[in-house]
Amino acid sequence: MYDEYIVQDSNQLRRIEEALLATYFKNYDQDFLTTETGKEDIKANVYRRYNNALKHVVPWTAKQIDLQGKTLVEIGSGTGSSTAAFAHFVEEINGYDIDEQALAGAQVRMEVMGLDNVALHLVAPENLVDTLKENHANGVDIILLFAVLEHQTIQERHETIKLCWDLLNPDGILVVTETPNLLHYTDLHTSLLPFQHFLPTELYARYAKRSPREGFSNCFTDAASLSYEELDTSIMRWGRGASFHDFELTIGKDHSKYLVANGFEQEILSWVNVNFEEELLRHYFEVKELDVPLAFSRVVLNLIYKKSEIPSTSLPPTPEQVFIIDKYLYREQKLVVNSLNERLAAAEKQLHDILVSKRWLLGNILAAPYRKLKALLSDSPI
């Protein structure tokens, strides 16, 4: 059902690539685009993100709501990859972004793919909330935040989540996907450095030069000339990550009762498998008995919240087979048990060898009179 919408026509792919090079990538360092990293970035924007959304995010979302006839709002629609993927299945999409060049590329993508149910809107960050309130006062069925929350300032992020929750129709869903988890040890999204995203703003900017990602590290060469606010905003635009704290402060302390998908569903696991860092965080949650949904142990957050409160048992249990630490501990326990069994078997063999040996039999015969004498003496009265 979903594979039939994968773009395989070379002419369509060429036209989308040309459009993005002339718009979204126009202000990029052109030398960077000739590197392997740059080429991969182009491929990701031309078709990989679209394919991932189509193969994983769309069916994952469709399990929670019937997409047919629904209205969808995407905030941070960018070059239109996820927008186009959902446009095949819903009635109407409105995409919002702050990047004019990205939207220009997205518009060509929609035209090339023949998608006429998509409206794209350029909006300044400070006007996003008011624009959404005005354009969608009658409510929305689905709101999609695809790799966007991590690029917002804290204030923007919290205003966005709260507004999304308010705009949803009864039984509407908020889909948050491809959002890096702030609580993980390595910043795999931006700097590619361990613990970088935990650092305070000034230290973050000074340490950024150690990043292997050249375009990122060069961005902070003039950090000393920027105000704290400018520096912090620049860091957030690159992407720092989000955490469960954001959802507690916006949806409420009881936000978990609205969570209907947590990123451990097969559609997501086949896209982003569980790694060891995730397992360390999950194990920490459990050992400390923290009241935090396991969704927030994943290195990338993939969450679906449903506006109506759901029964506490409706979220399917996380499949135990994906837990690396559990498997590791089981393996270690099994190794210990096997070692003990081997030692026991060796001791039993040694005892058996002693019992059947001629030396043991001869010793028993020679010792027999002394045992009999000892027994007689012990029975005699003093």
N, C-alpha and C positions, 0 to 999 in steps of 0.2 A: 504493500500500500504506500509506504513512504519512499521506498527505493525508486519508484517510477518518477519521482520529482527531482532526482539527482541530475544536475546539469552535466551532460556529457558531450554536448555539441561543441566542437572546437571553435566554431565561429562565434557562438554565444560567449564562451569563456574568453576569447580574444577581445571581444567588444567590452566585456566587463573589466578586463585588465586594463585596456586602453583608457577607459573612463576613469578608473581609480588612479592611474598614473597621471592623468591630466587634472585630477581634482585632489583627492585625499593625499596622494604622495607628492603633490606638486612642490610643497615646501620642505620636503625631506632632503637630507644630504644625498645628492644623486650618486656620489661615490659609495655611500652606504648601501644603496639599493642594488649595487653590482656585487656586493659581498654575499656569501652564502646565507648569512643571517638576514640580510635585506631581501634576498630572493624568497626565503621562507616566509617572511612577513607579507610579501606580495601574494604568495600562494594562499596564506591563511585568510587574507581579506577577499581574495577572488573567489575561492570555493571551499576551503577546508572548514571554516567556521559555519558556513551555510550547511555543508554536509553533516557536521557534528550536530547542529541544531535539528536538522531534519531526521537524523537517525536516532538521536538520543533524547533531546529535550522535548520535541513535539510529541512523540508517543508517551513519554513519561508524564507530560501534562495532560494528555488525552485520557489517561487512566483516572484522572481526578475530576474531569469535566468534559462534557460533550462539546467539542469545538464547533460543530456545525451551527451556524446562525448566531455565533457569539461575536461581541465587540471586544477588541483587544487594544490596549494602549501599551506601547513600548517606550520607556524612558531611557535615553542613551542608545538610540537605535543605530548610531554610527553609519557605517557603509551599507547597512541594510541586510546583512547576512541572516540573522535570526528573524528579522522582519519578513523577508521573502520566504523563509522556511514555513512560518506560521500562516502566511497569506494564502497558501494553497488550501487551508482547512477552515479558516474563520470567515465570517461575513465581512468584517471591516477592521482595518488596523490604522491607528494613528501613531506615528513615530515622532519622537521629540529628541533633539540633540542640540548641543551648543556649538558644534563644529560645522560651519557652512560648507567647507570643502568635502567633508564626509557625507553630508546630506546630498550634495551635488552628485557624488558618485553613486549613492544609494538610489537616487532618482533614475539614473541611467540603468542601473541593475533592474529596477522594476519594469522599465520600458523594454529592455532586452528580453526579460522573462515573461512579458505579457501580463503582468500583474496590475490590474486596474482598481483594486480595492484597498489601496494603500495611500494615505495622505501623510506627507512628511512636513514637519514644522521646525523651523529654526527658532530657538528661544535662548535668551540670556539666562545664566544660572539664577540671577536674582529675581527673574520674572517667571520662573518655572512653576512655582506653586500657584500663583494667581492665574496663569494661563491655563493650567490644568483644571482649576476650579471653574473657570469660565467656559471652557470647551466641553467639559464632561459633567456638568451639573446634574444630569439625569442618571449618572452612574455608569459603571463599566463592569463587564463580566470577568475579564482577565487583565491583569497588569503584569507586564514582563520587565524585570530588571536583569538584563543579561550583561554581566561583566561591567556594571556601572557604579555600584555603591562604593567600591574601593577608590574611585576617582573623585568622589565628592568630599567637600569639607564636612566636618562633623555636623555642623548646623544644617547644611544642605541635605546630608544623608538622613538626619532625623526628621526634617521637614518632609522629605520625599516619602519615607516609609509611613509616617503618620497620615499624610495626605492620601497615599495609595489605599491605606486601610479604610479611610473615610469614604473614598470614592467608590469602593467596591459595592456591587449589588449584593443583596442577600444570596448566600451560597457562591458568591464570586471568589476567585482565587488570586493570590499574590504569588508570582513565580520569581524566585531569586535564584540565579544560576551563574556558574562560572565566576564566583566571587571568592578571592583568596581569603583564607581564614587568618585573621590577625594573630591568633594565638600560637601559630606554628613556629618552629625554631628557625627555619630557613626561609628567606624571602625569595621564593621561586618565581614570583610575579614580576618584580621590578629590578632590584639590585643584584639578585642571585647570590647574596651574601648571608651567612648565618647571623641571626639576631638583629640585622640592620633595621627592620621595621619597628623594633622595640625602642630604638634610641631616641632621646629627646631631639627636638628639631635642629638645634645648632650642631650637636654632635653628629647627627645623621648627615647633615650637609658636608661636614668636614671629612667624614669617613667615606662618603660616596665615591671619592676618587679611587678607592680600592676595588670598585666594582669591575668585573670583567666586561660589563656591558658598556662599550665606549660612549655611545650616544647619551646614556644616562649619566655617567661620571662627568662628562664634559659640561653637562647642564649646570653643574654647581661650581664651576671654576670662579664665577663672580659672586659667590654666596655672600662674601663679606660686604658687598655693596647693597644687599637687599635687606629690607626690614624683616623683623621676625614674622609678621603676618604674610608678607610676600613669599618668604622662604617656606613657611608652613603650607601655604596654598599650592606652591609649586610641587612640594613633596606629595601632597594629596592628589594632585592632578596626575602624577606619575602612577600613584596607586600604593596605598599602605595596607589595605585589608579591612575586613569588618569582623565583628564577633557577636556572640549572643547578647552582650551588653546593649548593643544598638537596638535589638528587637525587644528586650525587656523595657527599655526606656521609651519606646514608641508604641508598641502594641500592648505592652503590659507585662507585669511579673508572671502572669499566667499564660504567656504567649504560646507555650508548648501545647496547650489544649486545642489550639487551632492548627497545629502542624499535622498535615496529612501525608507528607512525603519528606524523607530525611536524607536522601542521597545514598542510601544503601539498597535502593531498588535496582533490579537487574539492568534496566535501561541506563542507569548512571554507572553502575559497577563495570559494565562492558565498555564504558568510555574512560572512567577514571577509577582504576583499581585501588584497593587499600594499600598504603605503604607503612613502613615501620614507624615513621614519625607520628602518623595518625594513631597508631596503636599505643604509642607511649602516652599520648594525650588522653585517649579513651581510658587507658589503665589508670591514669592519674584521677580522672573524673570518678571512677568507680572506687578506687582505694580511699579517696577523700570523701566519698559519698556526697558529691556535689549534685545539686538539683539542676543539672544542665542536660538538655537533650543530646543524645549521641550524634545528632546531625552536626553539632558544633565541634566534633572531634575530627572531622574530615579536613584535609588540607585545602580543599576547595569546597565552598558552601554551595549546596544544591538543595533548596528548600521550597516547599509549597505550603502556604498558609491558606486555609479556607475560612471565609468570613463567618460562617455559622460554626458554633461550638460543636466539636465532635466528641463522641464517647471516648473515654480514655483508652479503651482496648482496640480502637479502630486502626491505630498505626501498627502495621505488621511488625513483628519482632525482627530484629536484625539477624540475618543468617550467621550462625556461629562459625561457619566454615571460612568466612572472610577475615576472621580475627587472627592476625599473625602472632600476637603475643600468646594467646590461648594455645595455638598450635605449637609454639615454641616451648611453653611451659609443659605441655603434654609430652612433647618429644623428650624434654629433659627428665621429666618424671619417669618416662618409659625407659630411658637410658639407665637411670638409677636402679629401677626395679630389675632390669635385665642384668645389671652388674651384680646385684645382690643374689639373683638366681644363679648366676654363673659361679659365684663364690660358694654358695650353698651346695651346688652340684659338685664342685671340686672337693669340698669338705666331706661330703657323703662318699665320694669315690675313694678318698684317702682312708676313711674309716673302714669302708668295705675291703680295701686292699690289706689293711692291717688285720682285720678279722679272718681273712682267708689265708693269710701268710703262714708258712711253716714255722717261722720264728715265734709267732704269736701262739700257735698251738703247742710248741715245745715249752714255751714259757708257762703256759697254763698248766701243763702236766707237772713240771718241776715245782710250781708254786702250790699245787693241790695239797700236799701234806701240811704245809705251813698254815694254809687256810683252815684245815680241819682242826689242827692243834689250837689255833686262835679261837675257833668256835667253841671247843671244849672248855678252854680256860675261861671264856666269857660266861659260860653257863654254870661254872663251879661256884659254890658259896664261898665267901671270904672267911 
